[in-house]
Amino acid sequence: MAVNMIQNEEIERALQRLRNVLKNTAENNRLCIAYSGGLDSRFLAFFASKCGLEVELLHASAAHVSPTESQNAADRAQAMGLTVRVVHPPLPSPEALAAAGRNRCYVCKRSIFSFLQKQSPAPLCDGSNASDALVFRPGSRAIKELGVHTPLADAGLTKPMIRAAAARLGLPDPQQPARPCLLTRFDYGDAPDARRLRLTQQVEDFLSELPELKAGFRLRWLGDQPLLHVASANRFSSEELGGIQTRLTESFPELGSVHIEVMDNLSGWFDRRLKAAINSEE
């Protein structure tokens, strides 16, 4: 459902449901929110605060999150008048992540959210929304098993509804693009190592400053081969695409040759390989 097709009455009903969910979830008027700085957790923090709740934001800082992303998350929280407590959960080993295969996100989220629960002095909430139930989200199972609250999903707010509500209520950047964690840049069965994680952080920070890639991109890894996926919505020329490739080679010689692929649907997952694996099992 497009944002501009969502009626104000529908948004108001959804927000009333969210008010009720938050009221029933809070203890002594307090909530903790697992805060990445993405739109969902930002909106949840923003709206909970507007409802008069005392909100504590917990930001998990580890190798799966770029330091730039962490700083941006803190800056966005400050703009809402909120502060962030940065915590440092232990991640599963690269070998454990590789062994998890398609359940990598489940293993990782189970570890991170178990740690966050121990750090939370109030009920812990996550920014999962109702749209997440329609796509491949193995991490959602970990959140459910641990009993982490999901107010946006429980109130039936989809991603388009969240964008529409954010715009209506004045939350900055309601069209903020998704930026999945860095582990999603690696193929299932791969063991993400420190060198490639560092390169991914640096390259994506560099690319995020290019106006011609404003509509989105992902630096993937197929083994040691980097692959840049760029959204077709960027509407760049072939000359601009070649220029990006040249700048990457010059700025990051350690990358070597980078193949660029234009994607109509830029996903956070290696879902094409996933679908092939699922089809082979049917």
C-alpha positions in Angstrom: 0.0 0.0 0.0 1.5 3.3 -1.1 2.0 6.0 1.6 -0.1 8.6 -0.2 -3.0 6.1 -0.5 -3.3 5.6 3.3 -6.2 7.7 4.7 -5.9 9.8 7.8 -8.7 7.9 9.5 -6.8 4.6 9.0 -3.6 6.2 10.5 -5.5 7.5 13.5 -7.1 4.1 14.2 -3.6 2.5 14.0 -2.1 5.1 16.3 -4.8 4.6 18.9 -4.1 0.9 18.8 -0.4 1.6 19.3 -1.2 3.9 22.3 -3.1 1.1 23.9 -0.4 -1.5 23.2 2.3 0.8 24.7 0.2 1.6 27.7 -0.4 -2.1 28.4 3.3 -2.9 27.8 4.9 -0.2 30.0 5.7 -0.8 33.7 5.6 2.2 36.0 5.3 4.3 32.8 8.7 3.0 31.5 9.8 1.2 28.4 13.2 0.2 26.9 13.6 0.1 23.1 16.2 -1.8 21.1 17.2 1.2 19.1 19.1 0.9 15.8 18.4 4.4 14.5 16.3 3.0 11.6 12.9 4.3 10.9 10.9 1.7 12.8 12.8 2.0 16.1 13.0 5.8 15.7 9.2 6.1 15.2 8.5 3.8 18.1 10.8 5.9 20.4 9.3 9.1 19.1 5.7 8.0 19.5 6.2 6.4 22.9 7.7 9.6 24.1 4.8 11.6 22.7 2.5 9.3 24.7 4.2 10.5 27.9 6.2 7.3 28.6 9.7 7.4 30.0 11.8 5.8 27.2 15.3 4.4 27.4 17.0 3.6 24.1 19.5 0.7 24.0 21.8 0.7 21.0 23.8 -2.5 20.3 27.3 -1.6 19.1 29.3 -4.4 17.6 31.0 -5.5 14.4 27.6 -5.8 12.6 27.0 -2.1 12.8 29.0 0.7 11.2 30.4 3.3 13.6 28.9 5.9 11.3 25.4 4.2 11.7 25.8 4.3 15.5 26.7 8.0 15.5 23.8 8.7 13.2 21.5 6.8 15.5 22.7 8.9 18.5 22.3 12.1 16.6 18.7 11.2 15.5 17.8 10.4 19.1 19.2 13.7 20.3 17.1 15.5 17.7 14.0 13.9 19.3 15.1 15.0 22.8 16.1 11.4 23.8 19.4 9.9 24.8 21.0 6.5 23.9 22.7 4.1 26.1 25.3 2.2 24.0 25.8 -1.4 25.0 28.3 -4.0 23.6 26.7 -7.4 23.2 28.9 -10.3 22.2 28.2 -11.6 18.7 28.3 -15.3 17.8 31.7 -16.3 16.3 32.1 -16.1 12.5 32.2 -19.9 12.4 28.9 -20.1 14.3 27.3 -17.6 11.9 28.5 -19.6 8.9 27.2 -22.8 10.4 23.8 -21.3 11.0 23.3 -20.8 7.2 19.8 -19.3 6.5 19.2 -19.1 10.3 22.1 -16.7 10.7 19.9 -13.8 11.7 18.1 -16.0 14.3 21.4 -17.0 15.9 22.6 -13.4 16.0 19.4 -11.8 17.2 19.0 -14.4 19.9 22.5 -13.6 21.2 22.0 -9.8 21.0 18.5 -9.6 22.5 19.3 -12.0 25.3 22.1 -9.5 26.2 19.7 -6.5 25.8 17.1 -8.1 28.1 19.7 -8.3 30.9 20.5 -4.6 30.4 16.8 -3.5 30.4 15.4 -2.1 33.6 11.9 -2.0 32.0 10.0 -4.1 29.4 12.1 -4.4 26.2 10.5 -3.5 22.9 11.7 -4.0 19.3 10.8 -2.1 16.2 9.4 -5.0 14.2 6.3 -4.0 12.1 3.4 -5.9 10.6 5.1 -6.0 7.2 7.9 -8.1 8.6 5.6 -11.1 8.9 5.2 -11.2 5.2 8.9 -11.6 4.3 11.9 -13.8 5.3 12.8 -12.7 8.9 14.4 -15.5 10.9 15.4 -13.0 13.6 11.7 -12.5 14.4 11.5 -16.0 15.8 14.3 -15.2 18.3 12.5 -12.1 19.4 9.2 -14.0 19.9 10.9 -16.8 21.8 12.6 -14.3 24.2 9.3 -12.5 24.8 10.5 -9.2 23.5 7.6 -6.8 22.9 6.8 -5.7 19.3 4.3 -2.8 19.7 4.3 -1.7 16.0 3.5 -5.2 14.8 1.0 -5.9 17.6 -0.9 -2.7 16.7 -0.9 -3.7 13.0 1.3 -0.9 11.7 2.8 -1.8 8.3 5.9 -0.1 6.9 3.9 2.3 4.6 1.7 3.1 7.6 4.7 4.0 9.7 6.1 6.2 7.0 2.7 8.0 6.6 2.3 8.4 10.4 5.8 9.6 10.8 5.2 12.3 8.1 1.9 13.3 9.7 3.4 13.6 13.2 6.5 15.5 12.0 9.2 12.9 12.6 12.2 13.9 10.4 13.1 11.8 7.4 10.0 9.6 7.2 11.3 8.1 3.9 14.5 7.0 5.6 15.7 3.9 3.6 16.4 0.6 5.3 20.0 -0.1 6.2 20.2 -3.8 7.3 23.1 -4.9 9.5 26.4 -5.6 7.8 26.2 -9.4 8.3 23.4 -9.4 5.6 26.1 -8.5 3.0 27.6 -11.9 3.3 26.3 -15.1 1.6 24.8 -17.8 3.8 27.5 -20.2 5.0 30.2 -17.5 4.8 32.1 -16.6 7.9 32.3 -12.8 8.1 35.8 -11.8 8.9 37.1 -8.5 10.3 38.8 -7.4 7.1 35.7 -7.7 4.9 33.5 -6.2 7.6 35.9 -3.2 7.9 35.9 -2.8 4.1 32.1 -3.0 3.9 31.8 -0.2 6.5 34.3 2.0 4.8 33.0 1.5 1.2 29.3 2.0 2.2 30.2 5.1 4.2 31.9 6.4 1.1 29.1 5.5 -1.2 26.5 7.0 1.1 27.9 10.5 0.2 27.3 10.1 -3.5 24.1 11.8 -4.6 23.6 9.5 -7.5 23.2 6.5 -5.1 20.6 8.2 -2.9 18.0 5.6 -3.7 20.1 2.8 -2.2 22.9 0.3 -2.6 24.5 -2.7 -0.9 28.1 -4.0 -1.0 27.8 -7.8 -1.1 30.4 -10.5 -0.8 30.5 -13.8 -2.7 33.5 -15.2 -0.9 36.3 -12.7 -1.5 34.6 -11.2 -4.5 32.9 -7.8 -3.8 29.6 -7.2 -5.7 27.9 -3.8 -5.6 24.1 -3.9 -5.9 22.6 -0.6 -6.7 18.8 0.3 -6.9 17.5 1.0 -10.4 15.6 3.9 -8.8 18.8 5.8 -8.7 18.4 6.5 -12.4 22.0 6.9 -13.2 23.6 6.8 -16.7 26.1 4.2 -17.8 28.8 6.8 -17.6 27.9 7.6 -14.0 27.9 3.9 -13.2 31.4 3.5 -14.7 32.5 6.5 -12.7 31.4 4.9 -9.5 33.4 1.8 -10.3 36.5 3.9 -11.1 36.2 5.8 -7.8 35.9 2.6 -5.8 39.0 1.1 -7.4 41.0 4.3 -6.8 39.8 4.8 -3.3 39.8 1.2 -2.1 42.5 -0.7 -4.0 42.2 -3.5 -1.4 38.8 -4.3 -2.9 40.2 -5.3 -6.3 37.7 -5.5 -9.1 34.1 -4.7 -8.2 31.2 -5.9 -10.3 28.2 -3.6 -10.3 24.7 -5.0 -10.7 21.5 -2.9 -11.0 18.6 -4.2 -9.0 14.9 -3.4 -9.5 14.2 -4.7 -5.9 17.1 -4.0 -3.6 16.9 -6.4 -0.7 18.7 -6.7 2.6 19.1 -10.5 2.1 20.7 -13.0 -0.3 17.1 -13.9 -1.1 17.6 -15.0 -4.6 19.9 -17.8 -3.4 17.4 -18.5 -0.6 14.5 -18.9 -3.0 16.6 -21.3 -5.1 17.4 -23.3 -2.0 13.7 -23.4 -1.0 12.6 -24.4 -4.5 15.2 -27.3 -4.5 13.7 -28.6 -1.2 10.1 -28.6 -2.4 
